[in-house]
Amino acid sequence: MKYIQLRNLVQENIFTLLEIKQYFSEKTDDEIRIQLSRFAKRGLITAIKRGIYCFDSTKIDELELANKLYKPSYISVETALNYYGIIPDVVSEVVSVTPTTTKYFSNSWGKYRYLKIKKELFWGYSQVELVGGGFYLLAEKEKALLDYFYFRKIRQIGDLRLDLKGINKKLYIKYANYYPKWIRRIKHE
């Protein structure tokens, strides 16, 4: 595998060892790992975490990185609510939801928290494409709001600073039916 081959095949800035294996299936895992390590030592790529690399470390999208660091996961809770303008607060970490184990990562590009949700509630997200390649999975507005109530144990909206004008109430109610009863009791206007 030559660097120019890698660069021509991989369009996204962030990529994983597993993704590279798809392009170079004739190579063993060790051969690919060694070559990527050589590219990193020469400064052609940056190793973010074991098995995750990027071409340009100054152009990392933190939401895309959140999805690559820990799979399966989608961005939700405060991060998604801030993305949609539902909460005004600037979040200090990217919060994602996963059906596996709760995790936390901190690196040069940010802080990443993964909250474990029941497998039956791991849905309600879509893929957001990035200009120049790459993507991340982001909760729909209604799902992010319900995840927020669920993980933060919120039982009433009261004094929360939430801008709920863009929430589809029918979709919110439909999604809420899958959550525990105490969440379904939360009323929003």
C-alpha positions as CSV (number, residue, x, y, z in Angstrom):
1,M,0.0,0.0,0.0
2,K,1.4,3.4,-1.0
3,Y,0.3,6.7,0.5
4,I,-0.9,8.0,-2.9
5,Q,-3.2,4.9,-3.2
6,L,-4.6,5.5,0.3
7,R,-5.2,9.2,-0.4
8,N,-6.9,8.4,-3.7
9,L,-9.2,5.7,-2.2
10,V,-10.2,7.4,1.1
11,Q,-12.2,10.6,0.6
12,E,-12.9,11.3,4.3
13,N,-10.5,13.0,6.6
14,I,-11.0,10.5,9.4
15,F,-10.8,6.8,8.7
16,T,-10.4,3.5,10.5
17,L,-8.3,0.5,10.1
18,L,-11.5,-1.5,9.3
19,E,-12.3,0.9,6.5
20,I,-8.8,0.6,5.0
21,K,-9.1,-3.2,5.1
22,Q,-12.0,-3.0,2.6
23,Y,-9.7,-1.3,0.1
24,F,-6.7,-3.5,0.6
25,S,-8.2,-6.9,1.3
26,E,-5.2,-8.7,-0.1
27,K,-3.1,-7.3,2.8
28,T,-3.1,-8.7,6.3
29,D,-4.2,-6.7,9.3
30,D,-0.5,-6.5,10.5
31,E,0.7,-5.3,7.1
32,I,-1.9,-2.5,7.0
33,R,-1.2,-1.6,10.6
34,I,2.6,-1.4,10.0
35,Q,2.1,0.7,6.9
36,L,-0.2,3.1,8.6
37,S,2.3,3.4,11.5
38,R,5.0,4.3,8.9
39,F,2.8,6.9,7.4
40,A,2.1,8.4,10.8
41,K,5.8,8.5,11.7
42,R,6.5,10.4,8.4
43,G,3.7,12.9,9.3
44,L,1.5,11.9,6.4
45,I,-1.4,10.8,8.7
46,T,-2.2,11.3,12.4
47,A,-3.1,8.4,14.7
48,I,-6.0,9.6,16.8
49,K,-6.6,6.4,18.7
50,R,-5.7,2.8,18.1
51,G,-7.3,1.9,14.7
52,I,-8.4,5.5,13.9
53,Y,-6.5,7.9,11.8
54,C,-6.8,11.2,9.9
55,F,-5.1,13.0,7.1
56,D,-5.3,16.5,8.4
57,S,-5.6,16.9,12.2
58,T,-6.5,20.6,11.9
59,K,-9.7,19.7,10.0
60,I,-11.3,17.2,12.4
61,D,-15.1,17.5,12.8
62,E,-15.7,16.7,16.4
63,L,-19.1,15.2,15.7
64,E,-17.7,12.9,13.0
65,L,-14.9,11.9,15.4
66,A,-17.5,11.1,18.1
67,N,-19.1,8.5,15.8
68,K,-15.7,7.0,14.9
69,L,-14.3,6.8,18.4
70,Y,-17.1,4.5,19.7
71,K,-19.5,2.5,17.6
72,P,-22.4,2.0,17.4
73,S,-23.4,5.5,18.6
74,Y,-25.3,8.6,17.6
75,I,-25.0,12.2,18.9
76,S,-27.8,13.2,21.2
77,V,-28.8,14.8,24.5
78,E,-27.3,18.3,25.1
79,T,-25.0,18.1,22.0
80,A,-27.9,17.5,19.6
81,L,-30.2,19.9,21.4
82,N,-27.6,22.6,21.1
83,Y,-27.0,21.7,17.4
84,Y,-30.7,22.3,16.8
85,G,-30.9,25.5,18.9
86,I,-33.3,23.9,21.4
87,I,-30.9,24.7,24.3
88,P,-28.8,27.9,24.3
89,D,-26.0,26.4,26.5
90,V,-22.6,25.7,24.9
91,V,-21.7,22.1,25.7
92,S,-18.2,21.2,26.9
93,E,-18.3,17.7,25.6
94,V,-19.9,15.8,22.8
95,V,-22.6,13.5,24.2
96,S,-23.6,10.4,22.3
97,V,-25.9,7.5,23.0
98,T,-24.8,3.8,22.6
99,P,-26.5,0.5,23.2
100,T,-23.2,-0.9,24.6
101,T,-21.1,0.3,27.5
102,T,-21.0,3.8,28.9
103,K,-17.6,5.4,28.0
104,Y,-15.6,8.6,28.2
105,F,-12.7,9.8,26.0
106,S,-10.7,12.9,26.2
107,N,-8.1,13.9,23.5
108,S,-6.7,16.9,21.7
109,W,-9.9,17.4,19.8
110,G,-12.3,17.3,22.7
111,K,-14.2,15.4,25.3
112,Y,-16.5,12.6,24.3
113,R,-19.2,10.9,26.6
114,Y,-21.2,7.9,25.6
115,L,-24.3,7.1,27.6
116,K,-25.7,3.5,27.5
117,I,-29.3,3.3,26.4
118,K,-31.5,0.2,26.1
119,K,-31.3,-1.5,22.7
120,E,-35.0,-1.0,22.3
121,L,-34.4,2.8,22.4
122,F,-31.4,2.9,20.0
123,W,-33.2,4.5,17.0
124,G,-34.4,7.9,15.9
125,Y,-31.3,9.3,14.3
126,S,-30.1,10.1,10.8
127,Q,-26.9,10.5,8.9
128,V,-25.6,14.1,8.4
129,E,-23.2,14.3,5.4
130,L,-20.1,16.6,5.7
131,V,-18.8,18.8,2.9
132,G,-15.7,17.0,1.6
133,G,-16.7,13.6,2.7
134,G,-17.5,11.9,6.0
135,F,-20.6,11.9,8.0
136,Y,-22.0,11.5,11.6
137,L,-25.2,10.1,13.1
138,L,-27.4,12.7,14.8
139,A,-30.6,12.2,16.8
140,E,-33.7,13.7,15.4
141,K,-34.9,16.7,17.5
142,E,-37.7,14.8,19.2
143,K,-35.5,11.8,20.0
144,A,-32.7,14.1,21.4
145,L,-35.2,15.8,23.6
146,L,-36.5,12.5,24.9
147,D,-33.0,11.1,25.4
148,Y,-32.2,14.3,27.4
149,F,-35.2,13.8,29.7
150,Y,-34.3,10.1,30.1
151,F,-30.6,10.5,30.9
152,R,-30.9,13.7,33.0
153,K,-33.9,12.3,34.9
154,I,-36.0,15.4,34.1
155,R,-39.6,15.0,35.2
156,Q,-40.9,18.5,34.3
157,I,-39.8,21.2,32.0
158,G,-40.5,24.0,34.5
159,D,-37.6,26.5,34.4
160,L,-35.5,24.8,31.7
161,R,-34.5,27.1,28.9
162,L,-35.8,25.1,26.0
163,D,-36.9,26.5,22.6
164,L,-39.5,23.9,21.6
165,K,-41.0,25.7,18.6
166,G,-39.4,23.4,16.1
167,I,-40.5,20.2,17.8
168,N,-43.0,18.0,15.9
169,K,-45.5,17.3,18.7
170,K,-47.1,14.3,17.0
171,L,-43.7,12.7,16.4
172,Y,-42.6,13.5,20.0
173,I,-45.7,11.8,21.4
174,K,-45.2,8.8,19.1
175,Y,-41.5,8.4,20.2
176,A,-42.4,9.1,23.9
177,N,-44.6,5.9,23.8
178,Y,-41.4,3.8,23.8
179,Y,-40.0,5.5,26.9
180,P,-40.9,4.8,30.5
181,K,-44.2,6.2,31.8
182,W,-42.6,9.0,33.8
183,I,-41.2,10.5,30.6
184,R,-44.6,10.2,28.8
185,R,-46.1,12.4,31.6
186,I,-43.8,15.4,30.7
187,K,-45.8,18.0,29.0
188,H,-44.4,20.7,26.7
189,E,-45.9,23.7,25.1
